[in-house]
Amino acid sequence: MSGGGTPDRHFAAPLGRAQRLLGIFLMLLVGGFVPLVLAAALWSRPAGPSWRFALPALPVVILLVTAGFRPTGFAITSTGVQVLRPAGPLEVPWEALRSVRFPVVWPRSFVLGIFRADFFGSYGAYWSRAWGRFDLYLTNQANSVVLLKRDGRRVVISPGDPQAFLVALRATPEALGSGVEVEG
């Protein structure tokens, strides 16, 4: 996946209730509780290396870095479907896309997050026995749309209005010309 193309149609990525609550909990834990515990533990010890005072800031830095990779929206462009992020868009080009499905039938097997973050939605690389490795850019599970690539891998996104997203895909000449099936 790579960025490219001028966005033609944008779709918001609003957080669903579950993702919002999980994000708040994790931000309080990683951005508040963990740094406080680290600071208390490090400052209660006798003098040591001066870098120990920077260690409590590490969870906050991690939180800020992962914020750059959160999905903020989705776009249908002349070159493919984009996941919009502060760190730059990711794109599934039309040539790589086989079909788009809504609603998503989630695998019943265990799902493992490999490189993931759950602060501002759930996003990153995941694995399940049924799907293998897949990419997830989820802000609301109820709005999940799966992009099935020609190589068999999946990318799951969650546009704010999945039905409007599907209608826009059906009206995109580049998608139709590439043979992308739109189901749902």
C-alpha positions in Angstrom: 0.0 0.0 0.0 1.3 3.5 -0.8 -0.2 7.0 -0.9 -1.2 8.6 -4.2 -4.0 10.1 -6.1 -6.2 13.1 -5.3 -9.0 12.2 -3.0 -12.4 12.3 -4.8 -14.7 11.2 -2.0 -14.0 11.4 1.8 -15.7 9.4 4.5 -15.3 10.2 8.2 -13.9 7.7 10.7 -15.9 8.5 13.9 -15.1 6.4 17.0 -17.8 4.0 18.1 -18.7 3.8 21.7 -16.6 0.7 22.5 -13.5 2.1 20.7 -14.0 5.5 22.5 -14.2 3.8 25.9 -11.2 1.6 25.2 -9.2 4.5 24.0 -10.0 6.6 27.1 -9.1 3.8 29.4 -5.8 3.1 27.5 -4.8 6.8 27.4 -5.4 7.2 31.1 -3.4 4.0 31.8 -0.5 4.6 29.4 -0.5 8.4 29.5 -1.2 8.9 33.2 -0.9 5.9 35.5 2.2 4.2 34.1 4.2 7.4 34.0 3.2 8.2 37.6 4.2 4.7 38.8 7.5 4.9 36.9 8.3 8.4 38.3 7.5 7.3 41.8 9.6 4.2 41.6 12.6 6.0 40.0 12.5 9.0 42.2 12.4 6.9 45.4 15.7 5.2 44.6 19.1 6.6 45.5 20.8 8.8 42.9 21.6 7.0 39.7 21.9 7.8 36.0 20.3 11.1 35.0 18.3 9.5 32.1 16.1 7.8 34.7 14.0 11.0 34.9 13.2 10.8 31.2 11.9 7.2 31.5 8.4 8.2 32.8 7.9 10.3 29.6 8.4 7.2 27.4 4.7 6.0 27.6 3.6 9.5 26.7 5.9 9.5 23.7 4.5 6.2 22.6 1.0 7.6 22.9 1.9 10.6 20.8 3.6 8.5 18.1 0.7 6.1 17.7 -1.7 9.0 17.3 0.0 9.7 14.0 -1.0 6.3 12.6 -4.7 6.4 13.7 -7.3 6.4 10.9 -9.0 9.8 10.6 -11.0 9.0 7.5 -11.2 7.0 4.3 -11.1 8.2 0.7 -12.0 6.8 -2.7 -9.5 8.2 -5.3 -8.8 7.6 -8.9 -6.0 5.2 -7.9 -7.6 3.2 -5.0 -9.1 3.3 -1.5 -7.1 5.3 1.0 -6.9 5.2 4.8 -6.3 8.8 5.8 -3.9 9.2 8.8 -1.9 12.1 10.2 1.3 10.3 9.3 0.2 10.1 5.7 -2.3 8.0 3.7 -2.1 4.3 3.0 -3.7 3.1 -0.2 -5.0 -0.1 -1.6 -4.7 0.4 -5.4 -7.5 -0.7 -7.6 -5.3 -3.3 -9.3 -4.7 -5.0 -5.9 -8.3 -5.1 -4.9 -10.6 -8.0 -5.7 -13.8 -7.2 -3.7 -15.3 -5.0 -1.0 -17.8 -6.5 1.5 -20.2 -5.1 4.0 -21.0 -6.3 6.6 -17.9 -8.1 7.7 -18.2 -11.7 8.9 -15.5 -11.7 11.6 -13.4 -14.9 12.0 -14.5 -17.0 15.0 -11.0 -18.0 15.7 -8.6 -16.2 18.0 -7.3 -12.8 16.6 -3.8 -11.7 17.6 -2.6 -8.1 17.3 0.9 -8.1 16.0 1.8 -4.4 15.5 -1.2 -2.6 16.8 -2.5 0.3 18.8 -5.9 0.8 20.4 -5.7 4.4 21.6 -7.8 6.1 18.9 -9.6 3.1 17.4 -8.0 -0.3 16.6 -5.4 -0.2 13.9 -2.3 -2.2 12.8 -1.4 -5.7 11.7 -3.5 -8.6 13.0 -3.5 -12.4 12.5 -6.2 -15.1 12.8 -6.2 -18.7 11.8 -9.2 -18.1 9.5 -7.9 -15.0 7.8 -4.2 -15.1 8.2 -2.5 -11.7 8.5 -4.7 -8.8 7.9 -4.6 -5.0 8.4 -7.2 -3.3 10.6 -8.1 0.4 10.6 -11.2 0.3 12.8 -12.9 3.2 14.6 -16.4 1.6 14.8 -16.8 -2.2 14.5 -20.5 -1.8 13.4 -19.3 0.1 10.3 -16.7 -2.5 9.3 -16.0 -3.0 5.6 -13.5 -5.6 4.4 -11.3 -4.9 1.3 -10.3 -8.3 0.0 -7.1 -8.1 -2.0 -6.2 -10.2 -5.0 -3.4 -11.9 -3.0 -6.0 -13.1 -0.4 -5.1 -10.6 2.3 -7.7 -8.4 3.9 -7.8 -4.8 5.0 -10.7 -3.9 7.3 -11.8 -0.2 7.5 -14.8 1.5 9.1 -16.2 4.5 7.2 -18.8 6.5 9.1 -21.4 5.6 6.6 -20.6 2.2 5.0 -23.6 2.2 2.7 -22.6 5.6 1.2 -19.1 4.2 0.9 -20.4 1.2 -1.1 -22.6 3.5 -3.3 -19.5 5.7 -4.0 -17.4 2.6 -4.9 -20.1 1.4 -7.3 -20.0 4.8 -9.0 -16.2 4.9 -9.4 -15.1 4.1 -12.9 -11.6 3.0 -11.9 -13.1 0.5 -9.5 -15.5 -0.9 -12.1 -12.7 -0.9 -14.7 -10.5 -3.0 -12.4 -13.2 -5.6 -11.9 -13.7 -4.8 -8.1 -16.8 -6.6 -6.8 -18.9 -4.6 -4.3 -21.0 -6.7 -2.0 -23.5 -5.4 0.5 
